[in-house]
Amino acid sequence: MKKLLIATQNPGKFREYKIILKDLAIEVVSLKDLNIKDKVKEDGKTYEENAIKKANFYSKLRGLPALGDDGGLEIDFLDGEPGIKSRRWPGHEATDEELIATILKKMKGVPFLQKGAQLLVVIALAFPKDSKVYVFEGVLRGFIAEKPIAQRYRGYPFRSIFYLPGKKKVFAQLSAKEEAEISHRKIAIDKALPILKGKFKI
């Protein structure tokens, strides 16, 4: 079975892609599965630049098709922040709890209907012997909750405060199946399916 390398060190992100791609006749493998410890410096100015860097680097490293992504939370009231700044938004390499606290402080007193936000991801697909990298975007709209729920996903702080009106739940309350059905990564993968199916001949 043909392999697709998911270019992430984040086990939660890998698990999400594995669920989203489960119906395709391809083997989804992680950097850990292949004992890859090399890291890419994510110094791009856009999500797209970072996603392409990761996909290209790991595809060339192992001679496999690779999927890289980058994304973040964009809050309307804060003109799209934290956006690509993400971890360093408060001015230093912040913990999950610091990021949650920073958002709640900045959004204090803002009416709920002005708390619109989106989770945005850009995925890039790189294939050996193909000079073109294929890029797709996924956006999931929601609102910033008044306060975070107790549940946390390490490395995904914003999921504890991102409210989805259609589900009447905060993102972190979704099951893995629910998440894979509606997430911004699912939206991006749906757009990428024609390329994936064509390249893998499935």
Summary of the structure (lengths in Angstrom):
residues: 202
radius of gyration: 17.1
end to end distance: 10.8
largest distance: 53.6
contacts: 626
relative contact order: 0.17
helix: 40%
strand: 23%
